[in-house]
Amino acid sequence: MAKLMIEDLDVKGKRVLMRVDFNVPQNDDGTVRDDTRIRAALKSIQYVRDNGGMLILMSHLGRPKNPDKAESEEEKAKIIKANQKLRMDFVADTLRGLVGGNVTKVDAIVGPEVKQAVDAMKPGDIILLENTRFHAGETKNDEALSKELAALGDVYVSDAFGSVHRAHASTEGVTRFIGKSAAGYLVAKEMEYFSKVLQNPDRPLTAVLGGAKVSDKITVIDNLLNLVDTLIIGGGMAYTFMKAQGYEIGDSLLDEGGIDVARKAMEKAKARGIELLLPEDTVVADAFDANAHTKVAGLGQIEPGWQGLDIGPKTLEAFMAAIKRSKMVVWNGPVGVFEMEPFAKGTRAIAELLANSPGITSVIGGGDTAAAVTQYGLAGKMSHVSTGGGASLEMLEGKELPGLAALSDK
């Protein structure tokens, strides 16, 4: 993607309107529990400050509800209370600590209060706007809101990869009414790695797909079968593939709507000569519980009352062998219920193999896969860990992401 990058912009003395992803995990009192996403934007923030620009930052936080749509006064009061936690004040506190002060948080997204604060800015100043989703026009990509946001800045920078798959006012609409629009460092890195996977991969290229539902990943599977040399299927979706082959899966997760998709995927892989690896054995449990009884079941041997929750030892060996033969691996979705220790072995072993294989370019999808490698303390040893679950999935589907398409061409 030949898009403008932040370094292509002259930001000296300019107001830089930057969309960031500060949708962070919070503690019960609203304070920031994990500042990873805030830290991820610091390189772009620092670039603007070091080069004499003024920063106006926008982000959403959580999913605030509209109190005006409440059916009772009691419900309205609950919504207002819940929304208080989603104000950007605690995020501003964390950002101040990371950049050494000089962060003004305004209690609005647009309007006189925001304009007054922006007009008073000096080079190096940072303003953080209120949660963009407090404005009904944000998710509707409202033109009036887009124009008001655009009027705040001279140039626009997108550094919120986790939101570029959504055509919202702060991610796509605003670009139509502002000067130049560029990718920040975070978004540029995501574009670089996913473009390489999709257009010029190191081969052999292997994709590891996990997660629950096959029907959620129809387009991903189909697109990857045009790209990869090996496709590995694990996680909950593997049982739908087993069912499509006529094997018994006991009480394992089944995506009825995905059975036909699985059959077609297996046919396509065979026709194209692509290696499609499915579990040969499974770690099963008699309950979805870390303290459940467990055993290893062979293919078609999962009994009623038992459910598959991780890949088995034979499968792990086969998956690892395929990964070791690869030059590039893209991984989206854990291969077991990694949140429970008895069912984390497969996911952890793949993460450790990739982390300790400098000869393999490892591209880790966002969401649960990113959470798993972070939990194991291995994120820093991967070539790239995506910051966007939905966005990385849509990239692998080959879709055009509105927040990226809207950026200025080089």
N, C-alpha and C positions, 0 to 999 in steps of 0.2 A: 504494500500500500504506500504509494508515494504521496504522503501527507506532510504538511508543515509540522515541524517539531518546535518545541519551546525555544530552542537555541536559534531558530530562524527568525524569531521575533525581536524587534527593537523595543525593549520594555522601559528604557530610561525615561523617567518622568511620566510614564503611562499608568493608567488604571487597568490592572489585569484582573479580569473576572475569571475566576478559576473554579471549575466544578471538581470537588474532591469527594472521596468516599469515606465519610466519618460516621458511617452506620455501624457503630462499635458495640460489642457486648457490654452490658451494664450490670452493676450491682443493684440490689433491691432499692437502694436509696437514690439511684440514678447516676451515681459516680461511674467513671469508666473502669471496667474490669480488665480490658485488654486493649492496649493502645497501638497494636500492630498496624492497623489501617491508617492511623494518624501519622505514625512514623514513616509509613510508605510514601506519604505525600511530601515529606520534608525536603527532599532533594529539589523538587520543582519550586516549592515555597522559597527555599534558600536562594535558588537561581534568580528569581525575580527580585528579591531583596538585595542581593549582592550586585545586581545590575541597575539599581536605582528605580525600581518599579514600586507601585502601590498595589496591594493585594486585597481583593474582595472575594472571600471564600463562600461557596454554597455547598450544602450537603443535605441529604435527607437523614432521618434517624427513626428507625422502626416504622410502624404502620399506624400513625395517629388516626383516630376516628373523628367524624364531624359531629360535634355535640348538638348541632341544630337538627340532626336527623334522629335524635333520641325520641323514644315513644313515651317517656315519662320524665318527670323532673329528677327522679331518683337515678335513672339511667344517665341522664344528662350530667349530673353531678359526678357520677363514676367516670364518665368519659373525660370530663375536664380534669379530674384528679390524675387519671392515667396519662393524659397528654402532658401534664406538668413534668413528668419524668422524661419526656421526649423533647424537652426544650434543649437548646444547644449550649446552655450555661456550663454544664460539667465538662463538655467537650472543649469549650473555650479555656477552662481552667487547665486542662491537661495540655492543650496546645501551648498555652503561656509558659508552662514549665519546660516544654521541649524547645521553644524558640527564644526563651529568655525575656518574657514579657512582651509588651507592645502589641497586644491583641485586644481589640475592642469588639465586644459582642453586642449586636443590636437586636432589639426584640421584635423585629419585623423582617419581611422578605423584600418588600418594595414599599414605596411611599415616602412622605416628607421626612420622617425620622432617619430613614436610610440615606436619602439624598443629602441631608444635612451632614451626616457623618462622613459620607464619601467626599463631599465638597471640602471638608476640613483636613483631608488626608495629606500626608507628606511622604516622600520616598522612604521606603522601609516599613511603613505602617501596614497593619493587617486588620481587616474587618471581617468578622464571621457573622453571616446573616442567620436569621432564625431558620429552623427546620423547614426546608422547602415544601414538605408535604403538609404543612399547616395551611397552605394556600390551595384552595380547590382546583385552581387552574394548572398546577404543576403536572399532575398525572394525566390531565386532559390535553397537554401540550397546547395550552391556551395562547392564542396569538397576542392578546393584550398583555398578559403576564410576560411572555417572551420579549416583547418590545420594551417593557419597563425594566426587565433585568438587563437587556442589552444596553440600555441608556446609562447604566451604572459604570460600564467599562469602555476602554478603547480597543482592547483585544480580548480574546477568549482563549482559555486553556482548558482542555479536558484531561483530568488526571484521575477520573473515577471509573476504572475499567468495569467494576461491579455493576455499573449503571448504564453502560453504553449500548446495551441491547434493548433499552427502553427509549421510545421517542417521547420524552418529557420536555417541559418548557426549559428546564435548566441543563438538559443534555443535548437537545436537538433543536428545539424551536428558537432558542436564543441566538444560534449561529446565523440565522437568516437576517438578523437585524444589527449585527456588529461587524467591525472591520475584519481582521484576520482571525481565524480559529486554528489552534495548533494542539498537538498532542503533548502532554507533559511527559516527564521521564518514565513514570510508571506505565502509562498507556502505551508509550513508544516501545517499551520492553515487551509488553504483552503482544503487540502487533508484530514485533520482530520474530518472536518465537513461534507464534501460531502461523504466521506467513510461511516460515521455514517448513513447519510440519505439513502444511497444505500445498505448498508450491515447489519446495526444493528440499525434501527431507534427506537426511543421511540414511543410507540403506545398509542392511535390512531395517525397515521401520516396523515396530510392533506397537499395537494399541492394546491396552488393558482396560476393559470395560467392566465396571461393577455396578453397585446400586441395586435398587429394588425392582423397578418395572421396565420390561422390554418396550412396552408401548410408549414410554416417555422418551425412549432413545431410538425410535424407528429411523428417523432421518440421519442420526449420528452413525448408526450401524451401517446404513445404506451408503452413506458418503465415505466412511472409513474403508468399506470393501472396495472402493475405487482407488484407494491410496496405499493401504498397508501391505506388507508381506505376510504378517502374522496378526491374527486377531484373537485375543485371549478373553474369554467370558467367565466372570466369577460373580460372587455376591448373589443377592436374591434373584437376579434375572436368570442365573444359570439353571434354576429349577424349571423355568418355563421352557428353556431349550431342551432339558431332559424330558419333560412331558411331551414336547413336540416329537421326540424320538420314540415315544411309547413307553418310557421308563416310569416306574412307580416313584413318587416323590413324597409319600406320607403326608404329613401336615405342613410341608415346606411351603414357602410363599409361592403362589401361582398367579400369574397375570394372564387370565383367560384370553383377554383381547390381544395378547402378544404371541399366542401359540402359532398363528399363521405367519406372523412377522418372523418368528424364529425359524420356521420351516423355509421360508423364502431366503432368509439370510444364509442358511446352511447350503441351499441350492446354489445361490450366487457365489459363495466362497468356493464351492466345488468347481463350478463352471469357470471361474477365473483363476483357479490353481492357487488360491490363498489358503494358508494353513489356519484353520479355525480350531482353537483348543478349548475344550470344555472339561469340567471336572470329571475325573475318573473315580474319585472317592470323596466322601464328605464327612465332616465332623457334625454329628447329629446330637440333638438334645431332646429330652422328654418334656421340656418347657422352655419358653423364651425367658430364661433367667440365668444369671451368672452362677447360681448354685444348683442348677439342674444336673441330672445324670447325663453323661455324655459317652459316646462311642464313635468309632469310625465305621461308616457304611459304604459298601461298594456301589457301583452304578446299578440303579434299579432295585437296590436292597433297602431303601428307606421305608421302614414299617409305619403303619398307621399309629398315630400318637407321638411320632418322632418328627423333628423338623431339622433341616440342614441350616447350620449357622456359620460354618466356615469351610474352606476347602480342606481336603484331607492330605496326608503326607505324600501319596503317589502323585496327586495333582500338583502339589507345591513343587515337587521335583521336576515335573514336566514343564510347568510354567517358568520356573527358574532357568531351566536349560534354554528355553526359547528366548528369554530376556537376555541371557549371556551371549547369545548369537547376534544380538541386535546392536546397531550403531545409534539408534534413536528410539526412545520409548515415550509414548504419550499415554498418560494414565488418568482415567476419569471414573471414580467410584471404587470404594473399598471392596475387597473380595470376601469379607466376612463381617460379622457384627463386632467391629474393632473396639467399640465402646465397652464391651464386656471382655475381661481378660482371657477367659477360656476360649474365646472365639476370635482372638486378635492375632493368632500366630501367622496366618497366611498374609494378612495385610502388612504386619510388621516385617516379615521376612522379605517381601518384595521391596518395601521401603528401604531396608538395610542394604539389600543387593544394589539398588540404584544409587544409594548414597555412597557406596564404596566401590563404584565402577566409574572411574574418571573417563573411560573410553566411551561411555554411553551418554548421549545428550538426553537428559530426563526432563520432560515437560509435564508438570503435575497440574491437573485441572483443579479449579477452586472447590469451595464447599467442603464436603466430608473428606475428600482425598487430601486437600490442603490441611484440614484439621488433624487428620491422622499423622501426616509426616511432621507436623508441628508438635503434636503430642509426644512423638518419639524423639524430639529434639534433632530431627534430620533435615528440616526445611533448608537450612543454610548450606547443605551439601548437595542439593539438587541443582540442576542447571537453571530451572525456572519453576517457581510455584505461583500459579495464577491467583489473583486476588478476586476473581469473579467466577462463581459457580455457574450461574445461568449464562453469562456472557461467553465463558470458555466453551460451554456445551454448544451454544449457537455458532461459535466460530468453527467447531469441529463438524457441525452440520453443513458448513459451507454457506451459511446465511450472511447477508449483508447486515451489519449492525448499524442502526440509524445514527447512534452517537459518534461512530467512526466515519461513516459515509459523509456526515455533515461537515467534517473538518476541511479546511482549505487545502487544495492540492498544492504540491510544491511548484 
